[in-house]
Amino acid sequence: REFALQRPQMSVLNIFASKDASGFRKGVYKPLFEGTVYDTIDFWEDKYIYDGNTLSNSYSLPMESNSVDAIITTKILLEHISEPAETIKEFARLLKPGGEAFMIAPFAMAIHQPPHDYFRFTEYGLRHLFKKAELEVVYIRPTLSGFMTTMDAFMLFNFFGLFPKAVGGRLRKYSKRWIVPFAMWLDSRIPDQGRFCRHYICRVRKTNT
């Protein structure tokens, strides 16, 4: 929203995943960019899908260099890319000088969508990748701290399967209702949130020509 207000006329590329279990998200941020060129490209199994055609890899996009003001990955993308350094360099190629990319990278997450689940990232690894692509880091922010990440992982285990189905279902329901909000509240008061976070939200800028 902050970036959209700074540039009322711009071109945006939204990378989404129509087959992802977390949701379609193709136009989730489009209302923020009224009057812009808002292009979208689908992503699945380490490849882009554009205009109905599956491209050969995840680091060659069919757009001209210096043609995009903003790239938004509404799919949590980087763990599913086999060559993240090359993909980030490709983002840098597409961005206009002063253009920005917004993406999410996981730090602590269960394996999912096998076999296309390749990497987890630390803040320092992300900074290294962005530096290699000559992208300036505006911020890298952790989304959750250790306790919430632990609770989130706990919810992924089938602990509730130890109980009769009716009891386990109620325990799961009440855990989501009470434990998760408590964990989020506690995390907001825990220092060093980035030490064991679930994701990092990254905002980077192209400064060269």
GROMACS elastic network, one bead per residue, 0.5 to 0.9 nm:
[ bonds ]
;  ai    aj funct       b0    kb
    1     4     6  0.50533   500
    1     5     6  0.62577   500
    1     6     6  0.87753   500
    1    29     6  0.86492   500
    1    32     6  0.62428   500
    1    33     6  0.85287   500
    2     5     6  0.54150   500
    2     6     6  0.66132   500
    3     6     6  0.51901   500
    3     7     6  0.67036   500
    3    70     6  0.87490   500
    3   100     6  0.84778   500
    4     7     6  0.54290   500
    4     8     6  0.63731   500
    4     9     6  0.86360   500
    4    10     6  0.84193   500
    4    32     6  0.63588   500
    4    33     6  0.60684   500
    5     8     6  0.60239   500
    5    32     6  0.82225   500
    5    33     6  0.84327   500
    7    10     6  0.62933   500
    7    33     6  0.89481   500
    7    69     6  0.88095   500
    8    33     6  0.73424   500
    8    34     6  0.77636   500
    8    35     6  0.73652   500
    8    36     6  0.75050   500
    9    33     6  0.81210   500
    9    34     6  0.83050   500
    9    35     6  0.64030   500
    9    36     6  0.54505   500
    9    37     6  0.82469   500
   10    33     6  0.79802   500
   10    35     6  0.80242   500
   10    36     6  0.51376   500
   10    37     6  0.64771   500
   10    38     6  0.84663   500
   10    68     6  0.76182   500
   10    69     6  0.57644   500
   10    70     6  0.78060   500
   11    33     6  0.88301   500
   11    36     6  0.56013   500
   11    38     6  0.59480   500
   11    39     6  0.76352   500
   11    67     6  0.75976   500
   11    68     6  0.52308   500
   11    69     6  0.52457   500
   11    70     6  0.66397   500
   11    71     6  0.89178   500
   12    30     6  0.89350   500
   12    33     6  0.80881   500
   12    36     6  0.71886   500
   12    37     6  0.60679   500
   12    39     6  0.60033   500
   12    40     6  0.81685   500
   12    68     6  0.59884   500
   12    69     6  0.59319   500
   12    71     6  0.59428   500
   12    72     6  0.75897   500
   13    37     6  0.84212   500
   13    38     6  0.61033   500
   13    40     6  0.54808   500
   13    41     6  0.73735   500
   13    68     6  0.68959   500
   13    69     6  0.81994   500
   13    70     6  0.62651   500
   13    72     6  0.62741   500
   13    73     6  0.84213   500
   14    26     6  0.70692   500
   14    27     6  0.78295   500
   14    29     6  0.84853   500
   14    30     6  0.88344   500
   14    38     6  0.74088   500
   14    39     6  0.62863   500
   14    41     6  0.64220   500
   14    42     6  0.85686   500
   14    70     6  0.83239   500
   14    71     6  0.59197   500
   14    73     6  0.58606   500
   14    74     6  0.67943   500
   15    25     6  0.89821   500
   15    26     6  0.76164   500
   15    39     6  0.87603   500
   15    40     6  0.58498   500
   15    41     6  0.50485   500
   15    42     6  0.59228   500
   15    43     6  0.68431   500
   15    48     6  0.87139   500
   15    71     6  0.75028   500
   15    72     6  0.61547   500
   15    74     6  0.60478   500
   15    75     6  0.65786   500
   15    77     6  0.85952   500
   16    20     6  0.86037   500
   16    24     6  0.69406   500
   16    25     6  0.61176   500
   16    26     6  0.55591   500
   16    27     6  0.87696   500
   16    40     6  0.72636   500
   16    41     6  0.64211   500
   16    42     6  0.51601   500
   16    43     6  0.61123   500
   16    44     6  0.89288   500
   16    72     6  0.85475   500
   16    73     6  0.62366   500
   16    74     6  0.52209   500
   16    76     6  0.85519   500
   16    77     6  0.86080   500
   17    20     6  0.53807   500
   17    21     6  0.89368   500
   17    23     6  0.77863   500
   17    24     6  0.61384   500
   17    25     6  0.74294   500
   17    26     6  0.75784   500
   17    41     6  0.82588   500
   17    42     6  0.51824   500
   17    44     6  0.62754   500
   17    74     6  0.79145   500
   17    75     6  0.57885   500
   17    76     6  0.89817   500
   17    77     6  0.89648   500
   18    21     6  0.85693   500
   18    23     6  0.71745   500
   18    25     6  0.76799   500
   18    26     6  0.75235   500
   18    42     6  0.65200   500
   18    43     6  0.75459   500
   18    44     6  0.80705   500
   19    22     6  0.87182   500
   19    23     6  0.78045   500
   19    24     6  0.72273   500
   19    42     6  0.89505   500
   19    43     6  0.84422   500
   19    44     6  0.71500   500
   20    23     6  0.58692   500
   20    24     6  0.68510   500
   20    44     6  0.80462   500
   20    75     6  0.78735   500
   21    24     6  0.81754   500
   22    25     6  0.86768   500
   22    75     6  0.84978   500
   23    26     6  0.88572   500
   23    75     6  0.86995   500
   24    27     6  0.83848   500
   24    28     6  0.85774   500
   24    74     6  0.88530   500
   24    75     6  0.86059   500
   25    28     6  0.50425   500
   25    29     6  0.82014   500
   25    74     6  0.62350   500
   25    75     6  0.76106   500
   26    29     6  0.82344   500
   26    30     6  0.84466   500
   26    40     6  0.68810   500
   26    41     6  0.84331   500
   26    42     6  0.82443   500
   26    74     6  0.76132   500
   27    31     6  0.78718   500
   27    38     6  0.87613   500
   27    40     6  0.81855   500
   28    31     6  0.74840   500
   28    32     6  0.89800   500
   28    74     6  0.80215   500
   29    32     6  0.56742   500
   29    33     6  0.73073   500
   29    72     6  0.87579   500
   29    74     6  0.86671   500
   30    33     6  0.53848   500
   30    34     6  0.70705   500
   30    36     6  0.89429   500
   30    38     6  0.70447   500
   31    34     6  0.59344   500
   33    36     6  0.56902   500
   33    37     6  0.83649   500
   33    38     6  0.76082   500
   34    37     6  0.86276   500
   34    38     6  0.87860   500
   35    38     6  0.87677   500
   40    50     6  0.80137   500
   41    48     6  0.67249   500
   41    49     6  0.61655   500
   41    50     6  0.53775   500
   41    51     6  0.79894   500
   42    47     6  0.85379   500
   42    48     6  0.56612   500
   42    50     6  0.63482   500
   42    51     6  0.89661   500
   43    46     6  0.70664   500
   43    47     6  0.57413   500
   43    49     6  0.57784   500
   43    50     6  0.86463   500
   43    54     6  0.88590   500
   43    58     6  0.82146   500
   43    75     6  0.81284   500
   43    77     6  0.84773   500
   44    47     6  0.55423   500
   44    48     6  0.64602   500
   44    49     6  0.75463   500
   44    80     6  0.84378   500
   44   116     6  0.89181   500
   45    48     6  0.83609   500
   45    58     6  0.89823   500
   45    80     6  0.72243   500
   45    81     6  0.82363   500
   45   113     6  0.83659   500
   45   115     6  0.84681   500
   45   116     6  0.58495   500
   45   117     6  0.89797   500
   46    57     6  0.64316   500
   46    58     6  0.54781   500
   46    80     6  0.61270   500
   46    81     6  0.53177   500
   46    82     6  0.66896   500
   46   116     6  0.66785   500
   47    54     6  0.67490   500
   47    55     6  0.60044   500
   47    56     6  0.64156   500
   47    59     6  0.83130   500
   47    81     6  0.82489   500
   48    53     6  0.82941   500
   48    54     6  0.59046   500
   48    55     6  0.53828   500
   48    56     6  0.77027   500
   48    57     6  0.67874   500
   48    58     6  0.59575   500
   48    59     6  0.86771   500
   48    60     6  0.85798   500
   48    61     6  0.78223   500
   49    52     6  0.61108   500
   49    53     6  0.53561   500
   49    55     6  0.59056   500
   50    53     6  0.52626   500
   50    54     6  0.65077   500
   50    55     6  0.73017   500
   50    62     6  0.83411   500
   51    54     6  0.85200   500
   54    57     6  0.86429   500
   55    58     6  0.78370   500
   55    60     6  0.80081   500
   55    61     6  0.82599   500
   55    62     6  0.88857   500
   56    59     6  0.88298   500
   56    60     6  0.78427   500
   57    60     6  0.63541   500
   57    61     6  0.87411   500
   58    61     6  0.77210   500
   58    81     6  0.64970   500
   58    82     6  0.77204   500
   58    83     6  0.75111   500
   58    84     6  0.84889   500
   58    86     6  0.84527   500
   58    87     6  0.63886   500
   59    81     6  0.86026   500
   59    83     6  0.73167   500
   59    84     6  0.79885   500
   59    85     6  0.88028   500
   59    86     6  0.56958   500
   59    88     6  0.78508   500
   59    89     6  0.80898   500
   59    90     6  0.59882   500
   59    91     6  0.84862   500
   60    63     6  0.88689   500
   60    86     6  0.86393   500
   60    87     6  0.75080   500
   60    90     6  0.66634   500
   61    64     6  0.85073   500
   61    90     6  0.72339   500
   61    91     6  0.85454   500
   61    94     6  0.83599   500
   63    66     6  0.89395   500
   63    67     6  0.71694   500
   63    68     6  0.85720   500
   63    94     6  0.68522   500
   64    67     6  0.56602   500
   64    68     6  0.85200   500
   64    93     6  0.82738   500
   64    94     6  0.63781   500
   65    68     6  0.80755   500
   65    90     6  0.89623   500
   65    92     6  0.86219   500
   65    93     6  0.52561   500
   65    95     6  0.69747   500
   65    96     6  0.76884   500
   66    69     6  0.81886   500
   66    92     6  0.83663   500
   66    93     6  0.63006   500
   66    97     6  0.70731   500
   66    99     6  0.87039   500
   66   209     6  0.83641   500
   67    93     6  0.86805   500
   67    94     6  0.56265   500
   67    95     6  0.60240   500
   67    96     6  0.57527   500
   68    71     6  0.71914   500
   68    94     6  0.57765   500
   68    96     6  0.56391   500
   68    99     6  0.69691   500
   68   100     6  0.87615   500
   69    94     6  0.84879   500
   69    95     6  0.57639   500
   69    96     6  0.56280   500
   69    97     6  0.81461   500
   69    98     6  0.75181   500
   69   100     6  0.64089   500
   69   101     6  0.84203   500
   70    95     6  0.68603   500
   70    96     6  0.84083   500
   70    99     6  0.55891   500
   70   101     6  0.55260   500
   70   102     6  0.77085   500
   71    91     6  0.74347   500
   71    94     6  0.87359   500
   71    95     6  0.77025   500
   71    99     6  0.82862   500
   71   100     6  0.65239   500
   71   102     6  0.61419   500
   71   103     6  0.81731   500
   72    75     6  0.87004   500
   72   100     6  0.86763   500
   72   101     6  0.59419   500
   72   103     6  0.61863   500
   73    76     6  0.67125   500
   73    77     6  0.67544   500
   73   101     6  0.81133   500
   73   102     6  0.63485   500
   73   103     6  0.50947   500
   73   104     6  0.72579   500
   74    77     6  0.80386   500
   74   102     6  0.86804   500
   74   103     6  0.74053   500
   74   104     6  0.81681   500
   75    78     6  0.89162   500
   75   103     6  0.83243   500
   75   104     6  0.80390   500
   76    79     6  0.75494   500
   76    80     6  0.82124   500
   76   103     6  0.72491   500
   76   104     6  0.54620   500
   76   105     6  0.65157   500
   76   106     6  0.77635   500
   77    80     6  0.56377   500
   77    81     6  0.67960   500
   77   103     6  0.75716   500
   77   104     6  0.69562   500
   77   105     6  0.70004   500
   77   106     6  0.88981   500
   78    81     6  0.53518   500
   78    82     6  0.84599   500
   78    83     6  0.89273   500
   78    84     6  0.62934   500
   78    87     6  0.87315   500
   78   103     6  0.81526   500
   78   104     6  0.73335   500
   78   105     6  0.56744   500
   78   106     6  0.77474   500
   78   118     6  0.85060   500
   78   119     6  0.74351   500
   78   120     6  0.82474   500
   78   121     6  0.86843   500
   79    82     6  0.78891   500
   79    84     6  0.81027   500
   79   105     6  0.68354   500
   79   106     6  0.68517   500
   79   116     6  0.81826   500
   79   117     6  0.56822   500
   79   118     6  0.53937   500
   79   120     6  0.60073   500
   79   121     6  0.80851   500
   80    84     6  0.87098   500
   80   113     6  0.82530   500
   80   116     6  0.53807   500
   80   118     6  0.57432   500
   80   119     6  0.72648   500
   81    84     6  0.55899   500
   81    87     6  0.77861   500
   81   116     6  0.74684   500
   81   117     6  0.75812   500
   81   118     6  0.67024   500
   81   119     6  0.79608   500
   82    87     6  0.89871   500
   82   116     6  0.78016   500
   82   117     6  0.82371   500
   82   118     6  0.61334   500
   82   119     6  0.80686   500
   83    86     6  0.55173   500
   83    87     6  0.63444   500
   83    88     6  0.88617   500
   84    88     6  0.61024   500
   84    89     6  0.85273   500
   84   119     6  0.87828   500
   84   129     6  0.80383   500
   85    88     6  0.52909   500
   85    89     6  0.62670   500
   85    90     6  0.86966   500
   85   129     6  0.58025   500
   85   130     6  0.81543   500
   85   132     6  0.78338   500
   85   133     6  0.75950   500
   86    89     6  0.50417   500
   86    90     6  0.62135   500
   86    91     6  0.87621   500
   86   133     6  0.84112   500
   87    91     6  0.63761   500
   87    92     6  0.87541   500
   88    92     6  0.63488   500
   88    93     6  0.87154   500
   88   129     6  0.73374   500
   88   130     6  0.70601   500
   88   132     6  0.89258   500
   88   133     6  0.64466   500
   88   135     6  0.88908   500
   89    93     6  0.62808   500
   89    94     6  0.88546   500
   89   129     6  0.85909   500
   89   130     6  0.81190   500
   89   132     6  0.78028   500
   89   134     6  0.80805   500
   89   135     6  0.86809   500
   90    94     6  0.63987   500
   90    95     6  0.87869   500
   90   133     6  0.83886   500
   91    94     6  0.52770   500
   91    95     6  0.63103   500
   91   101     6  0.74483   500
   91   133     6  0.86068   500
   92    95     6  0.53172   500
   92    96     6  0.82522   500
   92    99     6  0.88257   500
   92   100     6  0.87750   500
   92   101     6  0.83942   500
   92   133     6  0.64095   500
   92   134     6  0.74659   500
   92   135     6  0.68001   500
   92   205     6  0.84870   500
   92   206     6  0.64725   500
   93    96     6  0.80320   500
   93   133     6  0.88051   500
   93   206     6  0.89919   500
   95    98     6  0.77944   500
   95    99     6  0.52677   500
   95   100     6  0.69218   500
   95   101     6  0.79731   500
   95   205     6  0.85007   500
   95   206     6  0.66303   500
   96   100     6  0.82842   500
   96   206     6  0.70311   500
   96   207     6  0.86413   500
   96   208     6  0.88514   500
   96   209     6  0.76942   500
   97   100     6  0.86524   500
   97   205     6  0.80750   500
   97   206     6  0.53299   500
   97   207     6  0.53612   500
   97   208     6  0.58946   500
   97   209     6  0.55436   500
   98   205     6  0.60467   500
   98   206     6  0.52210   500
   98   207     6  0.54396   500
   98   208     6  0.80080   500
   98   209     6  0.89210   500
   99   204     6  0.85203   500
   99   205     6  0.57268   500
   99   206     6  0.55787   500
   99   207     6  0.78772   500
  100   135     6  0.87930   500
  100   203     6  0.68746   500
  100   204     6  0.54836   500
  100   206     6  0.62756   500
  101   202     6  0.79265   500
  101   203     6  0.58262   500
  101   204     6  0.54000   500
  101   205     6  0.64995   500
  101   206     6  0.84518   500
  102   201     6  0.74810   500
  102   202     6  0.57009   500
  102   204     6  0.67310   500
  103   200     6  0.84232   500
  103   201     6  0.60949   500
  103   202     6  0.52993   500
  103   203     6  0.67735   500
  103   204     6  0.87445   500
  104   199     6  0.65825   500
  104   200     6  0.56576   500
  104   202     6  0.59695   500
  104   203     6  0.89359   500
  105   120     6  0.73834   500
  105   121     6  0.64751   500
  105   122     6  0.86489   500
  105   126     6  0.83131   500
  105   198     6  0.88454   500
  105   199     6  0.55509   500
  105   200     6  0.52674   500
  105   201     6  0.66553   500
  105   202     6  0.76035   500
  106   109     6  0.64523   500
  106   119     6  0.82877   500
  106   120     6  0.55947   500
  106   121     6  0.60569   500
  106   122     6  0.82469   500
  106   197     6  0.83010   500
  106   198     6  0.59906   500
  106   200     6  0.62063   500
  106   201     6  0.88653   500
  107   119     6  0.88161   500
  107   120     6  0.51199   500
  107   121     6  0.50804   500
  107   122     6  0.60347   500
  107   123     6  0.85289   500
  107   196     6  0.75081   500
  107   197     6  0.62935   500
  107   198     6  0.54448   500
  107   199     6  0.52857   500
  107   200     6  0.71026   500
  108   120     6  0.70966   500
  108   121     6  0.85050   500
  108   149     6  0.72632   500
  108   153     6  0.86411   500
  108   196     6  0.70608   500
  108   197     6  0.63967   500
  108   199     6  0.69506   500
  109   112     6  0.84104   500
  109   120     6  0.79408   500
  109   149     6  0.84390   500
  109   152     6  0.89547   500
  109   153     6  0.75343   500
  109   198     6  0.63998   500
  109   199     6  0.82142   500
  110   153     6  0.74621   500
  110   156     6  0.80346   500
  111   114     6  0.71439   500
  111   117     6  0.65831   500
  111   118     6  0.89379   500
  112   115     6  0.81831   500
  112   116     6  0.80434   500
  112   117     6  0.63462   500
  113   116     6  0.58793   500
  113   117     6  0.61912   500
  114   117     6  0.55842   500
  114   118     6  0.87933   500
  115   118     6  0.79357   500
  117   120     6  0.89597   500
  121   124     6  0.80583   500
  121   125     6  0.59716   500
  121   126     6  0.64418   500
  121   199     6  0.86270   500
  121   200     6  0.84365   500
  122   125     6  0.51272   500
  122   126     6  0.63018   500
  122   127     6  0.86651   500
  122   194     6  0.89101   500
  122   200     6  0.82752   500
  123   126     6  0.51636   500
  123   127     6  0.62297   500
  123   128     6  0.86779   500
  123   140     6  0.69407   500
  123   141     6  0.85514   500
  123   142     6  0.86900   500
  123   194     6  0.80796   500
  123   200     6  0.73542   500
  124   127     6  0.50113   500
  124   128     6  0.61609   500
  124   129     6  0.87071   500
  125   128     6  0.50421   500
  125   129     6  0.63406   500
  125   130     6  0.87281   500
  126   129     6  0.51196   500
  126   130     6  0.61798   500
  126   131     6  0.85093   500
  126   140     6  0.84746   500
  126   202     6  0.85804   500
  127   130     6  0.51334   500
  127   131     6  0.60094   500
  127   132     6  0.85919   500
  127   136     6  0.88565   500
  127   137     6  0.72195   500
  127   140     6  0.84539   500
  128   131     6  0.51638   500
  128   132     6  0.62605   500
  128   133     6  0.87598   500
  129   132     6  0.52072   500
  129   133     6  0.64232   500
  129   134     6  0.87746   500
  129   135     6  0.87485   500
  130   133     6  0.50860   500
  130   134     6  0.62194   500
  130   135     6  0.51311   500
  130   136     6  0.69804   500
  130   137     6  0.72074   500
  130   204     6  0.76704   500
  131   135     6  0.56899   500
  131   136     6  0.69604   500
  131   137     6  0.82385   500
  132   135     6  0.76371   500
  133   136     6  0.89646   500
  134   205     6  0.88955   500
  134   206     6  0.70943   500
  134   207     6  0.78672   500
  134   208     6  0.76353   500
  135   204     6  0.59976   500
  135   205     6  0.54576   500
  135   207     6  0.68729   500
  135   208     6  0.83642   500
  136   203     6  0.87206   500
  136   204     6  0.54022   500
  136   206     6  0.62328   500
  136   207     6  0.68366   500
  137   140     6  0.72087   500
  137   202     6  0.76969   500
  137   203     6  0.63091   500
  137   205     6  0.64103   500
  138   202     6  0.77720   500
  138   203     6  0.53691   500
  138   204     6  0.51725   500
  138   205     6  0.66924   500
  139   201     6  0.78886   500
  139   202     6  0.58992   500
  139   203     6  0.53817   500
  139   204     6  0.70130   500
  140   200     6  0.60934   500
  140   201     6  0.55722   500
  140   203     6  0.64981   500
  140   204     6  0.85284   500
  141   194     6  0.75573   500
  141   199     6  0.82993   500
  141   200     6  0.52739   500
  141   201     6  0.51270   500
  141   202     6  0.65580   500
  141   203     6  0.88188   500
  142   145     6  0.72771   500
  142   193     6  0.65220   500
  142   194     6  0.51702   500
  142   195     6  0.86605   500
  142   196     6  0.87335   500
  142   197     6  0.58137   500
  142   198     6  0.73196   500
  142   199     6  0.58230   500
  142   201     6  0.63320   500
  142   202     6  0.89686   500
  143   193     6  0.82202   500
  143   194     6  0.81159   500
  143   197     6  0.64378   500
  143   198     6  0.64018   500
  143   199     6  0.54777   500
  143   200     6  0.58937   500
  143   201     6  0.68021   500
  144   147     6  0.81841   500
  144   148     6  0.61610   500
  144   149     6  0.64856   500
  144   184     6  0.76024   500
  144   187     6  0.69257   500
  144   188     6  0.84218   500
  144   193     6  0.66721   500
  144   194     6  0.76605   500
  144   196     6  0.79798   500
  144   198     6  0.56739   500
  144   199     6  0.70642   500
  144   200     6  0.86293   500
  145   148     6  0.57960   500
  145   149     6  0.61831   500
  145   150     6  0.86865   500
  145   184     6  0.83168   500
  145   187     6  0.54920   500
  145   188     6  0.79592   500
  145   190     6  0.73963   500
  145   191     6  0.85206   500
  145   192     6  0.77429   500
  145   194     6  0.63029   500
  145   195     6  0.72100   500
  145   196     6  0.57666   500
  145   198     6  0.71844   500
  146   149     6  0.50763   500
  146   150     6  0.60236   500
  146   151     6  0.85895   500
  146   187     6  0.73084   500
  146   190     6  0.85257   500
  146   193     6  0.68606   500
  146   194     6  0.80954   500
  146   195     6  0.70641   500
  146   197     6  0.56924   500
  146   198     6  0.80469   500
  147   150     6  0.50134   500
  147   151     6  0.61666   500
  147   152     6  0.84885   500
  147   183     6  0.60303   500
  147   184     6  0.80251   500
  147   186     6  0.76065   500
  147   187     6  0.63792   500
  147   190     6  0.87562   500
  147   196     6  0.83385   500
  147   197     6  0.87560   500
  148   152     6  0.59373   500
  148   153     6  0.84801   500
  148   180     6  0.70521   500
  148   181     6  0.89840   500
  148   182     6  0.86976   500
  148   184     6  0.59287   500
  148   186     6  0.81949   500
  148   187     6  0.65543   500
  148   197     6  0.80908   500
  148   198     6  0.81877   500
  149   153     6  0.61455   500
  149   154     6  0.85158   500
  149   183     6  0.87277   500
  149   196     6  0.70557   500
  149   197     6  0.60646   500
  149   198     6  0.55381   500
  150   153     6  0.51235   500
  150   154     6  0.60974   500
  150   155     6  0.86933   500
  150   196     6  0.86867   500
  151   155     6  0.62485   500
  151   156     6  0.88119   500
  151   179     6  0.76011   500
  151   180     6  0.69496   500
  151   183     6  0.71552   500
  152   155     6  0.51968   500
  152   156     6  0.66701   500
  152   180     6  0.77437   500
  152   198     6  0.86330   500
  153   156     6  0.51461   500
  153   157     6  0.68364   500
  154   157     6  0.54371   500
  154   158     6  0.83675   500
  154   159     6  0.77940   500
  155   158     6  0.74638   500
  155   159     6  0.78158   500
  155   160     6  0.87955   500
  155   172     6  0.78761   500
  155   175     6  0.82887   500
  155   176     6  0.83407   500
  156   159     6  0.83848   500
  157   160     6  0.80035   500
  157   161     6  0.89777   500
  158   161     6  0.53410   500
  158   162     6  0.77273   500
  159   162     6  0.59009   500
  159   163     6  0.82017   500
  159   168     6  0.83826   500
  160   163     6  0.57900   500
  160   164     6  0.83782   500
  160   165     6  0.81470   500
  160   167     6  0.81330   500
  160   169     6  0.72790   500
  160   171     6  0.69642   500
  160   172     6  0.67104   500
  161   164     6  0.71688   500
  161   165     6  0.70288   500
  161   168     6  0.61980   500
  161   169     6  0.87815   500
  162   165     6  0.86388   500
  162   168     6  0.74588   500
  163   166     6  0.80340   500
  163   167     6  0.60266   500
  163   168     6  0.51748   500
  163   169     6  0.88232   500
  164   167     6  0.53274   500
  164   168     6  0.59050   500
  164   169     6  0.84697   500
  165   168     6  0.50818   500
  165   169     6  0.60081   500
  165   170     6  0.86466   500
  166   169     6  0.52267   500
  166   170     6  0.64228   500
  166   171     6  0.87541   500
  167   170     6  0.52348   500
  167   171     6  0.61952   500
  167   172     6  0.86604   500
  168   171     6  0.50374   500
  168   172     6  0.61343   500
  168   173     6  0.85588   500
  169   172     6  0.51873   500
  169   173     6  0.61844   500
  169   174     6  0.86990   500
  170   174     6  0.61203   500
  170   175     6  0.83956   500
  171   174     6  0.52348   500
  171   175     6  0.59247   500
  171   176     6  0.85975   500
  172   175     6  0.50505   500
  172   176     6  0.62755   500
  172   177     6  0.86204   500
  173   176     6  0.53913   500
  173   177     6  0.63208   500
  173   178     6  0.88091   500
  174   178     6  0.59389   500
  174   179     6  0.76914   500
  175   178     6  0.53506   500
  175   180     6  0.68036   500
  176   179     6  0.59330   500
  176   180     6  0.54211   500
  176   181     6  0.77654   500
  177   180     6  0.65314   500
  177   181     6  0.69146   500
  178   181     6  0.57244   500
  178   182     6  0.62062   500
  178   183     6  0.86571   500
  179   182     6  0.51248   500
  179   183     6  0.60002   500
  179   184     6  0.86255   500
  180   183     6  0.50458   500
  180   184     6  0.62124   500
  180   185     6  0.86038   500
  181   184     6  0.50989   500
  181   185     6  0.61245   500
  181   186     6  0.85530   500
  182   185     6  0.50588   500
  182   186     6  0.60721   500
  182   187     6  0.84956   500
  183   186     6  0.50580   500
  183   187     6  0.59920   500
  183   188     6  0.86779   500
  184   187     6  0.50676   500
  184   188     6  0.64091   500
  185   188     6  0.54095   500
  185   189     6  0.71469   500
  186   189     6  0.54214   500
  186   190     6  0.65106   500
  187   190     6  0.50066   500
  187   191     6  0.81401   500
  187   193     6  0.74483   500
  188   191     6  0.81662   500
  188   193     6  0.83613   500
  190   193     6  0.65805   500
  191   194     6  0.86940   500
  192   195     6  0.59280   500
  192   196     6  0.85957   500
  193   196     6  0.68248   500
  193   197     6  0.64724   500
  194   197     6  0.52756   500
  194   198     6  0.87482   500
  194   199     6  0.88641   500
  194   200     6  0.81780   500
  197   200     6  0.74589   500
  206   209     6  0.81616   500
